[in-house]
Amino acid sequence: MKNKKVGIFLICFFMLLGIAFLGYYYSVNHNQKRSALPVIYAERNHHISPFSFTNQDGKIITEKDIKGKIVVVSYFFATCKGICPRMNENMSKVYKAFRGNKDVMILSHTVDPNKDTVAALKAYSLRFDADADQWMFLTGDKKQLYEMARYSYLISAEDDTAGVKVEDDFIHDKHYSLVDRYGRVRGFYDGLDPGEINKLIGDINELIKEKE
């Protein structure tokens, strides 16, 4: 009788252990699926480079200011009559979705720093009621602006909106880059596509959950 009770106990014990293991396995895999955003160039250990630019309030902004933040990156110029207004109108939807969330920032870089002075960027930012602590319009050294686009944020060069080829020069691109808290690029989004904007908002929420 005693051996029978021990046998029943062991059977129940291993059944419960198996259930617990399956529950843990499901939980781990479920959480991994929730955070399925790829890390771009993970095999190269790609991270954004240090930088120093000036925002619309005249404040120097470096990589230290975005450390631990989820960052959406774009390139534009204030006098652009082509895709830039639409891109920034769509970016304002992202901004409104996360306004006041200290974990999320937007960096909109000019590609025409000669014209886009601090004052010009400030006036431009007021169109979107942008809080300079969360949505920054940045200017600075042209070479560094372009190198950050190509080599850090991995945004490709394009022809300008008039279709005129500018050899070896970056005008602007319709894509946004999404950068996680560790300075890794996690995705690219068409700034002219409403569906892509919704996907970007969803992916930012996924990166917020990664912290948890």
C-alpha positions as CSV (number, residue, x, y, z in Angstrom):
1,M,0.0,0.0,0.0
2,K,2.8,2.3,0.9
3,N,4.6,1.7,-2.4
4,K,1.3,2.4,-4.2
5,K,1.0,5.8,-2.5
6,V,4.6,6.7,-3.3
7,G,4.0,5.7,-6.9
8,I,0.8,7.9,-7.2
9,F,2.7,10.7,-5.5
10,L,5.6,10.5,-8.0
11,I,3.2,10.3,-11.0
12,C,1.4,13.5,-9.7
13,F,4.7,15.2,-9.1
14,F,6.1,14.6,-12.6
15,M,2.7,15.6,-14.1
16,L,2.8,18.9,-12.3
17,L,6.4,19.4,-13.2
18,G,5.6,18.8,-16.9
19,I,2.7,21.2,-16.8
20,A,4.9,23.9,-15.2
21,F,7.6,23.3,-17.8
22,L,5.1,23.6,-20.7
23,G,3.8,26.8,-19.2
24,Y,7.2,28.3,-18.9
25,Y,8.1,27.2,-22.5
26,Y,4.9,28.8,-23.8
27,S,5.5,32.0,-21.8
28,V,9.1,32.4,-23.1
29,N,8.1,31.7,-26.7
30,H,5.0,33.9,-26.5
31,N,7.1,36.9,-25.2
32,Q,9.7,36.3,-27.9
33,K,7.0,36.5,-30.6
34,R,5.7,39.7,-29.1
35,S,9.2,41.2,-29.6
36,A,9.9,39.9,-33.0
37,L,11.3,43.1,-34.5
38,P,14.7,42.3,-36.1
39,V,17.9,44.0,-35.2
40,I,19.3,45.3,-38.5
41,Y,22.9,44.1,-39.1
42,A,22.9,42.3,-35.8
43,E,25.7,40.1,-37.2
44,R,27.8,43.3,-37.6
45,N,26.9,44.5,-34.1
46,H,25.7,47.7,-35.8
47,H,25.0,50.7,-33.5
48,I,24.5,54.4,-34.3
49,S,27.7,56.5,-34.0
50,P,28.3,59.4,-31.6
51,F,27.0,62.8,-33.0
52,S,26.6,66.4,-32.1
53,F,23.8,68.6,-33.6
54,T,21.8,71.6,-32.6
55,N,18.0,71.5,-32.1
56,Q,15.4,74.2,-32.7
57,D,16.0,75.8,-29.3
58,G,19.7,76.2,-30.0
59,K,20.6,73.3,-27.6
60,I,23.5,71.0,-28.5
61,I,22.1,67.4,-28.7
62,T,24.4,64.4,-28.6
63,E,24.0,60.6,-28.5
64,K,23.9,60.9,-24.7
65,D,20.6,62.8,-24.9
66,I,18.9,59.8,-26.5
67,K,20.6,57.1,-24.4
68,G,17.9,54.6,-23.3
69,K,15.3,56.1,-25.5
70,I,13.3,54.7,-28.5
71,V,14.0,57.1,-31.4
72,V,12.3,57.7,-34.7
73,V,14.6,59.3,-37.2
74,S,13.8,61.3,-40.4
75,Y,15.5,63.6,-42.9
76,F,13.9,66.6,-44.5
77,F,14.5,70.3,-45.3
78,A,12.2,73.2,-44.3
79,T,11.9,74.7,-47.8
80,C,11.0,71.4,-49.4
81,K,7.7,71.5,-51.5
82,G,7.7,67.8,-52.4
83,I,7.5,64.9,-49.9
84,C,8.7,66.7,-46.7
85,P,5.4,68.3,-45.7
86,R,3.5,65.0,-46.1
87,M,6.2,63.1,-44.2
88,N,6.2,65.6,-41.3
89,E,2.4,65.6,-41.2
90,N,2.5,61.8,-40.9
91,M,5.3,62.1,-38.3
92,S,3.0,64.4,-36.3
93,K,0.7,61.4,-35.9
94,V,3.5,59.4,-34.4
95,Y,4.3,62.3,-32.1
96,K,0.7,62.7,-31.0
97,A,0.5,58.9,-30.3
98,F,3.4,59.2,-27.8
99,R,3.4,62.8,-26.8
100,G,4.6,63.1,-23.2
101,N,6.1,59.6,-23.1
102,K,9.7,60.2,-22.0
103,D,10.8,56.9,-23.5
104,V,10.1,58.0,-27.1
105,M,11.8,60.7,-29.1
106,I,11.8,62.0,-32.7
107,L,14.8,63.4,-34.4
108,S,14.1,65.2,-37.7
109,H,17.4,66.2,-39.4
110,T,17.8,68.8,-42.0
111,V,19.7,68.0,-45.2
112,D,20.1,71.7,-46.0
113,P,21.9,73.2,-42.9
114,N,22.9,76.3,-44.8
115,K,19.3,77.5,-45.0
116,D,17.8,75.6,-42.1
117,T,19.2,77.8,-39.3
118,V,18.1,77.3,-35.7
119,A,15.5,80.1,-36.1
120,A,14.2,78.5,-39.3
121,L,13.8,75.1,-37.7
122,K,12.1,76.7,-34.7
123,A,9.5,78.4,-36.9
124,Y,9.1,75.1,-38.8
125,S,8.6,73.1,-35.6
126,L,5.8,75.4,-34.5
127,R,3.7,74.2,-37.4
128,F,3.4,70.9,-35.5
129,D,3.4,72.3,-32.0
130,A,6.5,70.2,-31.4
131,D,7.9,70.0,-27.9
132,A,11.7,70.5,-28.4
133,D,12.4,68.0,-25.6
134,Q,10.6,65.2,-27.5
135,W,10.5,66.1,-31.2
136,M,13.8,67.7,-32.2
137,F,14.5,69.4,-35.5
138,L,18.3,69.2,-35.9
139,T,20.9,71.1,-37.9
140,G,24.7,71.0,-37.8
141,D,27.7,70.0,-39.9
142,K,26.5,68.9,-43.3
143,K,29.0,66.1,-43.6
144,Q,28.1,64.6,-40.3
145,L,24.3,64.9,-41.0
146,Y,24.8,62.9,-44.2
147,E,27.1,60.4,-42.7
148,M,24.7,59.7,-39.8
149,A,21.9,59.1,-42.4
150,R,23.9,56.7,-44.5
151,Y,26.1,54.8,-42.0
152,S,24.2,55.0,-38.7
153,Y,20.5,55.2,-39.5
154,L,21.0,53.3,-42.8
155,I,18.7,55.7,-44.8
156,S,19.6,55.5,-48.5
157,A,20.3,58.5,-50.7
158,E,17.7,59.5,-53.3
159,D,17.2,61.9,-56.2
160,D,15.6,65.2,-55.2
161,T,11.8,65.6,-55.7
162,A,12.2,67.4,-59.0
163,G,13.9,64.2,-60.4
164,V,17.3,66.0,-60.8
165,K,20.2,63.7,-60.0
166,V,22.6,65.2,-57.5
167,E,25.8,63.1,-57.7
168,D,27.2,61.9,-54.5
169,D,24.8,64.1,-52.5
170,F,22.1,63.1,-50.1
171,I,18.8,65.1,-50.6
172,H,16.3,63.2,-48.5
173,D,14.5,60.0,-48.3
174,K,10.9,59.1,-47.6
175,H,11.8,56.5,-45.0
176,Y,12.0,56.8,-41.2
177,S,14.4,54.7,-39.2
178,L,13.4,53.2,-35.8
179,V,16.2,52.9,-33.2
180,D,15.9,51.1,-29.9
181,R,17.1,51.9,-26.5
182,Y,20.6,50.5,-27.2
183,G,21.2,52.4,-30.4
184,R,20.3,49.5,-32.8
185,V,18.2,50.1,-35.9
186,R,15.1,47.9,-35.7
187,G,13.1,48.9,-38.8
188,F,12.4,51.2,-41.8
189,Y,9.0,52.8,-42.6
190,D,7.6,54.6,-45.6
191,G,6.8,58.1,-44.3
192,L,4.2,58.6,-47.0
193,D,2.2,55.4,-46.4
194,P,-0.6,55.6,-43.7
195,G,-0.4,51.9,-43.2
196,E,3.3,52.1,-42.5
197,I,2.7,54.9,-40.0
198,N,0.3,52.6,-38.1
199,K,2.9,49.8,-38.2
200,L,5.5,52.2,-36.8
201,I,3.3,53.1,-33.9
202,G,2.7,49.5,-33.2
203,D,6.4,48.6,-33.4
204,I,7.2,51.5,-31.0
205,N,4.8,50.0,-28.5
206,E,6.5,46.6,-29.0
207,L,9.9,48.2,-28.1
208,I,8.3,49.8,-25.1
209,K,7.3,46.4,-23.9
210,E,10.8,45.1,-24.4
211,K,11.8,47.2,-21.4
212,E,9.3,45.2,-19.3
